[in-house]
Amino acid sequence: MKKRGNAGKRKINWSAFTGWFVLLSLVAAMIYIIVVLVLAPSHTQIVFERTKSDYVLMLLQCALGIVAIIGPNILQKRHNFIIPSKMMVLYTLFLYGAIFLGEVMAFYYNVPHWDTFLHGLSGAMLGALGYTVISVLNRSDSVPVNLSPLFVAFFTFCFAMTMGMIWEIYEFSVDSLFGTNMQKFAFEDGTGKIGQAALMDTMKDLIVDTIGALTMSIIGYISLKHKTGLDPEVRQYVLEREETAGLQKRLYDLIDYLIPLYCNEGKSQLVIAIGCTGGKHRSVTLTEELAKHIAESGRRVMVNHRDIQKT
């Protein structure tokens, strides 16, 4: 039998591909760092020349990067939840840009505004991660939550900002322990900056994090606000609940019993109304499913979602 079109082509798993690519890049970087660490000077007067403490920090960051790549996969398997593939690709590429390109390849020093770009990206990425956390909680039977789009957006913003603050604490701690200059509180020659100049890098990072987090929160809010029971993710969320399955079984049994009786009485139409709090999510999904169930028996069905366009 001949395969038509692209049916025989294997689809690329971009999440796994980027994960392995970045993982192997970090492993290779660690091997390189261990070799040059032996030859690196302990102190130097040459601007931008890396010392042993710089390479130790770089080695630590590569190791943490490897843990950060493997960790989500372990969590998904142990706790049975799914991180969206696009989210994982973005997350992995961020680690590649921050650790391999930024630290190992010195993009932080050689590429203008590289640090600013990554902080903006991280704010948006952490906002998306906040939405993923809420989605996991919403799908958990052990955590009975049903949150409004506004609260989800607020949580997302706070989550991203908290992670950004923790990162600044991390930079401060590393600078204090290893004598590095991650927070750019000193010039390249080691001279300390004074006043507002010493705080400029930290405040710029936090401001860019805020912009990224706020942007993602607004986008997420608009997206959630306009989603209905016709959207696949909403439909999946409604139908995977145990209560929904119980309701559908009882409802279908009742409808299957009543419709033949209506037909025997000569009635030409039957109006069935299903409602929920907002009229946009649960009732829409259940109406669509009921319409398909009735149509399977060969009967003509018309569906009207009265409140689906309400704001």
C-alpha positions as CSV (number, residue, x, y, z in Angstrom):
1,M,0.0,0.0,0.0
2,K,1.4,3.4,-0.9
3,K,1.5,6.2,1.6
4,R,0.0,9.5,0.5
5,G,1.5,12.9,1.2
6,N,3.5,13.2,4.3
7,A,1.9,10.4,6.2
8,G,5.1,8.4,6.1
9,K,7.3,11.2,7.4
10,R,8.3,11.1,11.0
11,K,7.4,14.2,13.0
12,I,10.3,15.8,14.8
13,N,10.0,16.0,18.6
14,W,11.4,19.5,19.0
15,S,11.2,19.4,22.8
16,A,13.4,16.3,23.0
17,F,15.7,17.6,20.2
18,T,16.4,20.9,21.9
19,G,16.7,19.2,25.3
20,W,19.4,16.8,24.1
21,F,21.2,19.5,22.1
22,V,21.5,21.8,25.1
23,L,22.3,19.0,27.4
24,L,25.2,17.8,25.3
25,S,26.4,21.3,24.8
26,L,26.6,21.8,28.5
27,V,28.4,18.5,29.1
28,A,31.0,19.5,26.4
29,A,31.3,22.9,28.1
30,M,32.0,21.3,31.5
31,I,34.7,19.2,30.0
32,Y,36.3,22.3,28.4
33,I,36.0,24.3,31.6
34,I,37.7,21.5,33.7
35,V,40.6,21.5,31.3
36,V,41.1,25.3,31.2
37,L,40.5,25.6,34.9
38,V,43.9,24.0,35.6
39,L,45.7,26.6,33.4
40,A,43.7,29.7,34.5
41,P,45.4,32.3,36.8
42,S,44.1,32.8,40.3
43,H,44.4,36.6,39.9
44,T,44.9,38.9,36.9
45,Q,45.3,42.5,36.0
46,I,44.2,42.0,32.4
47,V,40.7,43.2,31.7
48,F,38.2,40.4,30.7
49,E,40.8,37.7,31.4
50,R,39.0,34.9,33.3
51,T,40.4,33.6,36.6
52,K,39.9,30.3,38.4
53,S,36.9,31.6,40.3
54,D,35.3,32.6,37.0
55,Y,35.7,29.1,35.7
56,V,34.5,27.5,39.0
57,L,31.3,29.6,38.8
58,M,30.9,28.7,35.1
59,L,31.3,25.0,36.0
60,L,28.7,25.3,38.7
61,Q,26.2,27.1,36.4
62,C,26.6,24.4,33.7
63,A,25.9,21.7,36.3
64,L,22.8,23.6,37.5
65,G,21.8,23.9,33.9
66,I,22.0,20.1,33.4
67,V,19.8,19.6,36.5
68,A,17.4,22.3,35.2
69,I,17.0,20.4,31.9
70,I,16.6,16.9,33.5
71,G,14.4,18.1,36.4
72,P,11.1,18.9,34.5
73,N,11.2,15.5,32.8
74,I,11.5,13.7,36.1
75,L,8.7,15.7,37.6
76,Q,6.4,15.0,34.7
77,K,6.9,11.3,35.0
78,R,6.6,11.1,38.8
79,H,3.6,13.5,39.2
80,N,1.9,12.6,36.0
81,F,1.4,16.1,34.5
82,I,2.4,17.5,31.1
83,I,4.4,20.6,30.4
84,P,3.4,22.0,26.9
85,S,6.0,21.2,24.2
86,K,6.4,24.8,23.1
87,M,7.0,25.8,26.8
88,M,9.8,23.2,27.1
89,V,11.4,24.4,23.9
90,L,11.4,28.0,25.1
91,Y,12.6,27.0,28.5
92,T,15.5,24.9,27.1
93,L,16.6,27.6,24.6
94,F,16.6,30.1,27.5
95,L,19.0,27.9,29.4
96,Y,21.2,27.6,26.3
97,G,21.2,31.4,25.9
98,A,21.8,32.2,29.6
99,I,24.5,29.5,30.4
100,F,26.2,28.3,27.2
101,L,26.0,31.4,25.1
102,G,26.0,33.9,27.9
103,E,28.6,32.5,30.3
104,V,30.7,30.0,28.3
105,M,30.8,31.9,25.0
106,A,30.9,35.3,26.8
107,F,27.8,36.8,25.1
108,Y,27.2,38.8,28.2
109,Y,30.3,40.8,27.5
110,N,30.5,40.6,23.7
111,V,26.9,41.0,22.6
112,P,25.2,44.4,23.5
113,H,22.1,44.1,25.7
114,W,22.3,40.2,25.7
115,D,21.5,40.3,29.5
116,T,18.6,42.6,29.0
117,F,17.2,40.4,26.2
118,L,17.3,37.3,28.4
119,H,15.7,39.0,31.3
120,G,12.8,40.1,29.2
121,L,12.5,36.6,27.8
122,S,12.7,35.1,31.2
123,G,9.9,37.3,32.5
124,A,7.6,36.1,29.7
125,M,8.8,32.5,30.1
126,L,8.2,32.5,33.8
127,G,4.8,34.0,33.2
128,A,4.0,31.1,30.9
129,L,5.3,28.7,33.5
130,G,2.9,30.3,36.1
131,Y,0.0,29.5,33.7
132,T,1.3,25.9,33.5
133,V,1.3,25.6,37.3
134,I,-2.3,26.9,37.5
135,S,-3.3,24.4,34.7
136,V,-1.8,21.5,36.7
137,L,-3.6,22.6,39.8
138,N,-6.9,22.9,37.9
139,R,-6.5,19.4,36.6
140,S,-5.7,17.9,40.0
141,D,-8.5,16.1,41.7
142,S,-6.8,16.6,45.1
143,V,-6.7,20.4,44.7
144,P,-10.3,21.6,44.1
145,V,-9.7,25.0,42.5
146,N,-11.7,26.9,39.9
147,L,-10.0,30.2,39.3
148,S,-11.1,33.3,37.4
149,P,-8.9,34.5,34.5
150,L,-8.1,37.7,36.4
151,F,-6.8,35.8,39.4
152,V,-4.8,33.5,37.1
153,A,-3.2,36.5,35.4
154,F,-2.4,38.1,38.8
155,F,-0.8,34.8,40.0
156,T,1.2,34.6,36.8
157,F,2.6,38.1,37.3
158,C,3.5,37.5,41.0
159,F,5.0,34.1,40.2
160,A,7.3,35.5,37.4
161,M,8.3,38.5,39.6
162,T,9.1,36.2,42.5
163,M,11.4,34.1,40.3
164,G,13.1,37.2,39.0
165,M,13.7,38.4,42.6
166,I,15.1,35.0,43.6
167,W,17.5,35.2,40.6
168,E,18.8,38.6,41.8
169,I,19.3,37.1,45.3
170,Y,21.3,34.3,43.6
171,E,23.5,36.8,41.7
172,F,24.1,38.7,45.0
173,S,25.0,35.5,46.8
174,V,27.4,34.3,44.1
175,D,29.1,37.7,44.0
176,S,29.5,37.6,47.8
177,L,30.9,34.1,47.9
178,F,33.1,34.0,44.8
179,G,34.0,37.6,44.4
180,T,32.4,37.8,40.9
181,N,30.6,40.7,39.3
182,M,27.3,39.2,38.2
183,Q,25.4,42.3,39.4
184,K,27.8,44.7,37.6
185,F,28.5,46.6,40.8
186,A,32.1,47.2,39.7
187,F,33.8,48.3,36.5
188,E,35.9,45.9,34.4
189,D,39.1,46.9,36.2
190,G,37.6,46.1,39.6
191,T,36.8,49.6,40.7
192,G,33.6,49.7,42.6
193,K,30.7,51.8,41.3
194,I,29.1,54.5,43.5
195,G,25.5,55.3,44.3
196,Q,22.8,54.6,41.7
197,A,25.4,53.3,39.2
198,A,26.0,50.3,41.5
199,L,22.3,49.4,41.5
200,M,21.7,50.0,37.8
201,D,22.1,46.4,36.6
202,T,19.9,45.0,39.3
203,M,17.1,47.5,38.8
204,K,17.3,47.2,35.0
205,D,16.9,43.5,35.3
206,L,13.9,43.8,37.6
207,I,12.3,46.4,35.4
208,V,12.7,44.2,32.3
209,D,11.5,41.2,34.2
210,T,8.4,43.2,35.2
211,I,7.7,44.2,31.6
212,G,8.0,40.6,30.4
213,A,5.8,39.2,33.2
214,L,3.2,41.9,32.7
215,T,3.1,41.3,29.0
216,M,2.6,37.6,29.4
217,S,-0.1,38.1,32.1
218,I,-2.1,40.4,29.8
219,I,-1.8,38.1,26.9
220,G,-2.8,35.1,29.1
221,Y,-5.8,37.0,30.6
222,I,-7.1,38.0,27.1
223,S,-6.6,34.4,25.9
224,L,-8.4,32.9,28.9
225,K,-11.2,35.5,28.9
226,H,-12.2,34.6,25.4
227,K,-11.9,30.8,25.6
228,T,-15.1,28.8,25.6
229,G,-16.3,25.2,25.7
230,L,-15.6,25.1,21.9
231,D,-11.8,25.3,22.5
232,P,-10.0,21.9,22.8
233,E,-8.3,22.7,26.1
234,V,-11.5,23.8,27.8
235,R,-13.4,20.8,26.4
236,Q,-10.7,18.5,27.6
237,Y,-10.7,20.0,31.1
238,V,-14.5,19.7,31.4
239,L,-14.7,16.1,30.0
240,E,-11.9,14.6,32.1
241,R,-13.7,15.4,35.4
242,E,-15.3,12.4,37.1
243,E,-18.4,14.4,37.8
244,T,-18.9,15.2,34.1
245,A,-18.8,11.5,33.2
246,G,-21.4,10.7,35.8
247,L,-23.6,13.6,34.6
248,Q,-23.3,12.6,31.0
249,K,-24.3,9.0,31.7
250,R,-27.4,9.9,33.6
251,L,-28.3,12.6,31.1
252,Y,-27.9,10.4,28.0
253,D,-30.0,7.6,29.7
254,L,-32.8,10.1,30.3
255,I,-32.7,11.6,26.8
256,D,-32.5,8.2,25.1
257,Y,-35.6,7.1,27.1
258,L,-37.6,10.3,26.5
259,I,-37.0,11.0,22.8
260,P,-38.8,7.9,21.5
261,L,-41.8,8.7,23.7
262,Y,-41.9,12.3,22.3
263,C,-41.9,10.8,18.8
264,N,-44.7,8.4,19.6
265,E,-46.8,11.3,20.7
266,G,-46.2,13.0,17.3
267,K,-44.1,15.8,18.5
268,S,-41.8,17.3,15.8
269,Q,-39.2,19.0,18.0
270,L,-37.7,18.9,21.4
271,V,-35.8,21.8,23.1
272,I,-33.1,20.9,25.6
273,A,-31.5,23.7,27.5
274,I,-28.2,23.3,29.5
275,G,-26.9,26.1,31.7
276,C,-23.9,26.9,33.9
277,T,-22.6,29.9,35.8
278,G,-21.3,31.9,32.8
279,G,-22.9,30.0,29.9
280,K,-19.5,29.8,28.0
281,H,-17.6,26.8,29.2
282,R,-19.2,23.7,30.9
283,S,-22.6,24.2,29.4
284,V,-21.1,24.7,25.9
285,T,-19.0,21.6,26.1
286,L,-21.9,19.4,27.5
287,T,-24.3,20.8,24.8
288,E,-21.8,19.9,22.0
289,E,-21.3,16.4,23.4
290,L,-25.1,15.8,23.8
291,A,-25.7,17.1,20.3
292,K,-23.2,14.5,18.9
293,H,-24.8,11.8,21.0
294,I,-28.3,12.5,19.7
295,A,-27.0,12.9,16.1
296,E,-25.5,9.4,16.3
297,S,-29.1,8.0,16.3
298,G,-29.8,9.7,13.0
299,R,-31.8,12.6,14.3
300,R,-31.4,16.2,13.1
301,V,-29.9,18.4,15.8
302,M,-29.6,22.2,15.9
303,V,-27.3,23.9,18.5
304,N,-27.4,27.4,19.7
305,H,-25.1,28.8,22.4
306,R,-27.0,31.8,23.7
307,D,-24.5,33.3,26.0
308,I,-21.2,32.3,24.4
309,Q,-20.5,35.9,23.2
310,K,-21.2,37.6,26.5
311,T,-18.3,39.4,28.2
